[in-house]
């Protein structure tokens, strides 16, 4: 999968639990979360949400419906994606989809 899900197909991260990542790095979960926040300036959970939003946007650009984009990015349904999208970007998915079509 390409970095940041900006090109090609994008799927939700399936093994991105902080405990699993910390274990792979030979760190405790609390130490990993602390270092992650310090080094990247964002906490783990908001970072994962941001990654999922990028995946959903890429799915929309690739022509998927909002429902399919929601499921590909790990949201429970399109309403959950829509609420999160509006909270993060200040526009509806339909408005964003119109923008994507104009840019393409």
Residue pairs with C-beta under 8 A, 6 or more apart in sequence:
1 8
1 9
1 10
1 11
2 8
2 10
4 51
4 54
5 51
5 54
5 55
5 58
6 54
6 58
7 58
8 58
9 58
9 59
9 62
10 54
10 55
10 58
10 59
10 72
10 73
11 55
11 72
11 73
12 52
12 55
12 72
12 73
12 74
13 48
13 51
13 74
16 48
18 29
18 32
18 33
18 44
19 29
21 32
22 28
22 29
22 31
22 32
22 33
25 32
27 35
33 43
33 44
36 43
36 44
36 47
37 43
37 44
40 47
42 50
49 84
50 88
52 73
52 74
52 75
53 73
53 84
53 85
53 88
55 69
55 72
55 73
55 74
56 69
56 70
56 72
56 73
56 75
56 81
56 85
57 69
57 96
59 68
59 69
59 72
59 73
60 66
60 69
60 93
60 96
60 97
60 100
61 100
61 104
64 72
65 78
66 78
66 81
66 82
66 93
66 97
67 77
67 78
69 78
69 81
70 76
70 77
70 78
70 80
70 81
71 77
73 81
75 81
75 84
78 93
81 93
82 92
82 93
85 91
85 92
85 93
85 96
86 92
89 96
